[in-house]
Amino acid sequence: MHSINIGMHIEHNFKFLIDKALWVVVDPWAKQCDEHGNPDEDIEYYKKLDIDLNQHNNIFLDKLKCELIFVPNVVVFQEANVPLNDLFDKSTYPFYKNIKQLSIDAKNYSDIVFCGMHYGLCVHRAVTRLQKKLPDINYYVKRDLCCLMPLHNPHQYDNDLIYHNIQII
């Protein structure tokens, strides 16, 4: 009988992160909207290009939830005052509303992995802000578990992370 390797794709030298690191899911919101529930400017922009941004986001969040199923230390970080996607609601994962709050628990880890929405925007901002508060921690971004905005080029965002000494895994 052959065993099946179930779980996310991660290089061997980073497998320790699955069990040892804090995994931060950034902005797993139910809908791309403002704090009043109205569609935000991104929705309108992509709608003109015939792209349903909420569908794009929801497909990604479903994938993300499946990938993180065996990761023990997952938390949600979202500053926006919009509803969370049901897959990542506050009853399922610890929830952090601001960087100060997140940094209190994050300081107990030597390694922190960021993922979520959206790669070059909110994920980048969250990891660099926490890095300023807690500079002596190893930071990673699991790039294939970050939702890229449609039509964005990930390479410029990769370079920004590398500049800040954040490893892309």
N, C-alpha and C positions, 0 to 999 in steps of 0.2 A: 504494500500500500504506500502510495506517495503522499507526502504532506503537501498541502497547498499553502503558499506564502500569501497570506491575506494582509493587506495594509498598504500604506502609502509607499510610493517610490521615494527612496532616500538613499543617498550614497552610504556605503558601509561606515566610513569614518564619521558620519553624522547620526548614525542610528541611536547613539546614546541620548540624543535630544528627545526622542520619543518618550522615554520614561523619566528623564532627569530635568528637562527644561520646562519653563512656564511657556505655554502657547497662548498667544493673545490674538483673538479674532477681532478685527477692527470693523466696525460699522455694518453688522449684518442686519440691515434694516428691511422691513417688510416692503416698503415702497420708497422710491426716490422722490422725496417730497420735502417741503419746508416744515417748520414746526407747527404750522396750522393745518397740515394735511394736504396742502395744495401742491400740484406738480412743480418741481423746481426747474430752473433754467436748463439743466442738462436734459431733462425729459423733453422739453420743447425743442431743443436743438436737434436731438437724435430723432425725434418724431419727423422732422422735416427731411431727414435722410432715410426715412422708412425703417428705422430701427426702434424696436420696443425695448427701452433700457430696463424696465422692470422685469421683463421676461429674461433678458440677458443676465441680470443680477440673480434672479431666482434659480435659473439653471445652475449658475455657479455655486450658490449657497447650498443647493442640494448635493452637489459634488463635494463641497467642502465638509459638510456634515458627515458624509460617508467616509471621507479620508481621515477624519479626526476621531472616528468611533473607538479606536483602541489607544488613544492618547489620554493619559490620566489627568494631566494638569492643564486644562483648557479653561480660559476665562474670556469674557466678552468685554470689549472696551468701545464705548460709543458716547461721545459728548453731545451729539445732536439729539434734540428732544423730539424724536420720531419713534414710532413703534418698531420693535424688533421683529424680525422674521420668526415665526413660530418654532423653527428648527433650532433657534439660538435664544430662546426666551429666558428670562431671569430665573425661572424655576429649574431650568436645565443646567445652567452654568453660572458661576459667580459673575456679577456684573459690576463694572467700574464706569463711573460717569465722568471722571476727570483724571488727569495725569497724576496729581498729588495723591489721590486715593489709590490708584494703581501702584504707584511707587512704594507705598507702605508694605504691600505684600510682595511685590516684585523683588525687593531687596533681599529676600530670603533665597533667591535663586542666583546661581552663577551664570546661567544661560537662559536667554529669553528668545523665543521665536515668534515673529509676527507674520500674520496672514490676514486675509479678508478683502474688504473693498475700500477703496480702489487702489491698485498698486502704486501708482506714481503720485497719488494725492494724499488720501487719508492715512494709508499704511505708512508711507514715507514720513509724514508729519508726526504720527504717533511714535514711531520708533526713534526718531531723532529727538523728540521732546523728552522721552523717557531716558534716553542716553545722556542728555544734559543733566537730568536729575540724579541719575545713577551711573556715573561714567565707568565704574570698575566692573561692569558686567559684560559678558560676551553677548553680542546681539546678532541675530540672524533674521533673514526674511526668506520664507519658503515661497519662492517665486511662483511655482505652479499652483500654489494655494492662495494666490492673490488674483483678484479679478481685475483685469485691465479694462479700462474704458474702451469702448469700440473706437477703432481707428487711431489709437494712441500707439506711439513707438516705445516699447519697453526699454530700449537701450539707453536712452537719456536718463531714465530712472535708475537703471542699474549703475550707471556712472555716479549718480548722486549718492547712492548707498555706499559704493566703494570708497568714495571721497570721505564719507563719515565713518569709515572702518567698520562697516556692517557687512557681514558675510551673506552672500546670496547662496541659498542651498536649493 
